[in-house]
């Protein structure tokens, strides 16, 4: 954990940080882009870091897209990123179910988007719900009854802009009535940057709704859980002391990095403001902070 001293990134400490780090882990929303708009200077900064031999990894809590879809989004914004460099919470949910050896004969109900459905499919699981249930309705009259599949062994809840009462009822029935059914949350972010104009409710409110109806807490696979970090370490074989987590959220990105033993850099281009960082009530402190990712380029490039 941070020792209580937060440094503004400058040419001196930035140089020390750069030289001590082999891999930079970047959050995406609020760090790389806002909505579908790239944040100024990001492309040039990533190119510079790659040219200096740094490993780049993109670790996002946004479960709305699969790794394939995220790679396509990067490319549409003029940045080439491979799927192997992307670790999304949708991927983490699928990998968690594989890690516990959930039988592929069982089914997974999804409250969330296509990203979760695609990653589950790639991992060999059969999913129900997701976008297919976006327009399902329950008319509260004539004593309604919702049938649910007794083979559902896990419910995965992520960001879902089309959440509805039917999805909540189906998820609740599976968790409460199917013996041993798991409740998995991709993440619990309170808000997110769906567009660059304002913040929108995040997956946290969808997860909270299912918590409320089931009276159960989920297994969280996204940041700040270190589940994704376990995969990073196996894949890249880099010590966490030589990693730097770059993010815009204290309670997910920075806590994720700190919990794993990484160096941490907060950027103020997303959710967290300077006043929030410096609020005496805040006890999650990064090692460094700066306005935006491209400050690294201005401080470090010759």
N, C-alpha and C positions, 0 to 999 in steps of 0.2 A: 504493500500500500504506500501511497505518497506520504512523505514525512511532514506534510503540512505546508510546504513551500511550493508555490506554483510560479513558474518562470514564463515570462513573455518570450516567445521564440525570437531570437536575434541571430546575427551573424556568428557570434561566438558559441553560444550553446547549441545553435542549429548545426554548426559544423561538427561539434562533439557528438550530437545525436546521430547525424548522418554517418559519421565514421564508425559508430558503434553498432549500427543496425544493418543486418543483411536482408531483412524482409519487412516491407511496409504493408500492413493490413488496413484496408480502407473500407469504411462503411460507404454506402452509395447515396441514399436519399439524404439531401442536405449537405453532402460532402462532395460528391462527384456531380450530381445533378439535383434539380428541383423539378418534380414532375417530368416533363420531357425536354427540359431546357438545361443544357450543360452549364455549369458554373464557370465563370471566366477563368481562363488560364489553366484549367485542369489538364487538357490534352497535352499541352507543352510540358507541364510538370511531370506527368506520367512518362512521357517520352524521355525526359532528362534522367529520371530515376532508372529507367531501363538501360539507358546508355551508360550508366555508371555501374551496371551489373547488379542492381538491386532486384530482389524477387518481389513481385507485386501480387497481392491476394485481395480479393473483394469479398467482404463478409457482410451480408445484408440480412436484416430481419424481415424484410418485405417478402412475404410468401406468395404474392400475386403472380409471380413469374417463375418458370423453371430456369435451370442454368442455361439451357439452349436459348430460351427467350431473352434472358439477360444478355447473353453474348450478342444476340441480334440487336438489342437496344443499344449496347455499346457501339456496335458497328454503325448503326443509324446516326449516332452522334459523332462519328468520325474517329472512334477509338477501337483498335483491334485487341480484343481480350478473348482468351480461349476459355472453353467451358471448365477446364481443369483449374483455372484460376479463380473460379466463382464458387462461393459457399453460401447458399441461400438457406433460409429457414425451411423452405419447402423441401429442399434436398435433405436437410438435417432430420426432418420428420420421417422421411422414408428410410434414411440410414439408421435412425434410432430403432425403428421396427425391425429392420434387418439385424441389428446388433443384439436384440433380445430374442432373435430367431422366431418371430411370430410366424406361424404357419401361413403359407400362401394359399392354403385352402380356406382361410378365414377372410373376412371382408373388412374394409375400412370405410367408415362414413366421414365425409368431408364437409365441414362448414368453412368454405373458403373458395379460392379461385382455381383456374386452370393449372397454375404452377404446381400446386400440391398434387392434383390429379395426375399430371404428367410424370412427376418424380416418383409417385407411388407405382405407376404403371411400369416405369423403367426398372424399378426395384423388384418387379414381379408380383405386386399386390393388385387385387381387384378392389376398386373403389366404387362407392355409391355417393349420391348427393353432388356437392360442388355446384358448378354452373347449371347442371341439369335441373336442380331444384329451385332455381332462381325465381320462377313464376308459380311455384306450388303454393296453393292457398288452403287455409282451413276456415270453413264457415262455422262460426260458433253458434250452431243451432241444431235442433233435432238430435241432440246427444251424439256429437261426432266422436269418431274413434279412428286413430291412426295406426295402421299396421306397420310393424318394423321387422327387419330381417334379423333373425336370431343368430345368424352366423357373423354378424358384425362384432369383431373382437377389439376394435379400437376406433375412437372418434378423434379426428384431427381438426382442430379449430385454428384458423388463421384469419388474415384480413379478408373481409367479405362485404363489399359494398352493396350486395344484394341479399343480405341476411333477412330472414323473414320468420314468422311464427312457426311455419311448418318445419323449417330447418331446426329451430330451437326445440320443438317437440320431439322430432326424430332423434336428435342427438341426445336429448334427455332420456328418452325411452331406452336407447341403447346402453347408455352409461348406468342407468339405474336398474335395468331389468335383465341385461345380458350378463351372466356371471363372469367376473374377471375382466370385463370390458375396460380398456385403457382410455384415459382422457389425456390427449396430447395437445399442447399449445405450441404453435410455431414461435410465438413471442407474445409479450404483454405490453408493447409500446402503446402509450396513451394516445398519441397523435402521430400523424405522418404528413409528408409533403406530396400529396397527390398532384398538385399543381405548384407553380412557383409563386402563386398569388396569396395563398393562405394555408394554414394547417387544417387537417381534417381528422376525424376520429380514427384511431388506429386499431390494430387487432385486439388491443387490451380490452376494449369495450365489448367486443364479440365474445372473448374468452370469459369476461366477467358475467355476461348473461348466462352462459352455460354453468359457470360456478354457482350462480345464484339458484338455478333450477335444480341442480344436482346435489348441492351442498358438498361438493368435492373440489379439491385443488388439483390442477393439472400438472403433468410432467412437462416442463418447459425446455424445448430443445434449442431455441435461439438465444442470442445474447441477452443477459449476461451469463447464462449457463455456459459452462466450458465444454459442453458436448462437442460443438463444432471444432473447438481447439484440438481435441483429441485426434480428429481427422487431419487437421492441418499438420500436426506434429508427425503423424505417420507418413504423410505424403511428402513433406518438404524436408524433414529431418534437420530442422533448424532450432536451436535452443531458444526458448521464449525470451531469454535475456537479450537476444539479438534481434528481437522483433519490436516493431512499434505499431500500436493500434491508433489509427487516425479516425476520429469520429466526431459527431456533433451532439451526442447525447451522453450525459453523465451516468445515468442509471443503467444504460445498456452498453454502449461502446467502451466508455472509460472503465467502468466496473469490470467488464469482460476482459479487457487488457490487463488490468491490475490483478484480477483473480488468477490469471495465468502466469503472471510474472513478466509481462511485457512492459516496455516503456509506453507512455501514452501521450498523445497530442490531441487536444480539443480544438476544433475549428468552430468559429462563431457564425458560420454561413448557414446553419440549419436551425435546430430547435433551441439549443441553449444560448442564452444571452450572457453578456458580461456581468450584468447585475445578478443573474441567477448563480453564476459561478462564484461571485464574491459575496453572496448572501451568507451571513454567519451561520444560518441553519443548514447550509449545504456541507456535507461531510465527505463528498466524493470529489477528490481533487486530482486533476491530471498532472503529469510532470511538466507539461508545457501547454501553452495555448497561443492561438494566432487567429487572424480574421478568416483566412481561407487557405485552401491547399496550395494555391499558386504563390503564397508568401514563401514557401520552401524554395521555389525556383529563384525568386528574386534574391533570397539570402545566400543561396548556395552556388548558383551557376556562375562560372568564371566570366 
